[in-house]
Amino acid sequence: MRALLTGPTGFIGSHLAEELLKKGYKVSCLVRKTSDLKWIDGLDARLCYGDCLDRKSLEEAVEGADLVFHLAGLTKARDEKEFLEVNAGGTERLLEAVASRAPSVKMFVFLSSLAAAGPGREGAPVTEETEPRPVSGYGRSKLEAERIVMRYSEILPVTIIRPPAVYGPRDRDFYVLYKMLSKGIFPYWGKSYYSLVYVEDLVRGLISAAESGKAEGKTYFISDKTPYTNLEIAGVIAEALGRRPLRIPMPKGLMPAVASIGKLFGADSSIINSDKAKEMSYPYWVCDPSRAEKELGFSAQVPMGKGFKWTANWYRIHRWL
């Protein structure tokens, strides 16, 4: 079986590439010539040079693929137009290439986000049946990409995976929080609730969806079943770091200022920017993974406590902390 990955050099994509190779897949990775290959360097994978906005390079990359995992996209951008151009436009170009050059593909897996559905309302977890109400430019661009994917479901087998916040080794989003807590600072904007998934669990969910005929034409939340508060998350990370951080109250009206604060602790991370600040002003980012459990047999194996400790150890070993 041949699998094509877009976004293989990123946090999630590099873990997916490794796992597919372990399972015996022949893996092709779509990369730009300017991509940093450090996370996939040494893997027995074929590199296809191109870009999701370059139709010709996509047509060459998809030929012969049995599975396509589309993970490439922007998590931060200058404006919503750029989000839409890459996250929605790039997805459409890839689907056009698959339909043209690999029409017998067994599954096209699109990695979306809980942000496409938006936050839970009135304390209720979001399900696949909840009417999407994204609150950020990123979320709206992912929802538009989902709609494009589903339009192609008439001619291609497709499935959509919506993870919540993803963490684990190589992640640069939660790294900013680790960095703040390691310096004894915990910005607190009121009690909030989050679904989480450890990267290895998400990868298992992506592969399960790709290999299961039941996933065709459907959307799934791949997540830990337990929601956690920001206090619980910060507490576990602080314990793993051996710190007792000072809680600094931050009114929600000042949430945009979080982006500026984040620049002091590793500015390039996408977890702290003006678009993410819009999402962070909502208190209930919780999803229900029951459909994935029932139809795909998925259940998260890594509890939050272990996952964050393992991630802290990885940061230390690689001298990020």
Secondary structure, DSSP 8 states (H G I E B T S, - for coil): -EEEEESTTSHHHHHHHHHHHHTT-EEEEEE-TT---TTTTT-S-EEEE--TT-HHHHHHHHTT-SEEEE----SS-SSHHHHIIIIIHHHHHHHHHHHHH-TT-SEEEEE--HHHH---STT--B-TTS-----SHHHHHHHHHHHHHHHGGGTS-EEEEE--EEESTT-SHHHHHHHHHHTTEEEE-S--EE-EEEHHHHHHHHHHHHH-GGGTTEEEE---SS-EEHHHHHHHHHHHHT---EEEE--GGGTHHHHHHHGGGTTT-TTSSHHHHHHHTSSEE-B--HHHHHHH-----S-HHHHHHHHHHHHHHTT--
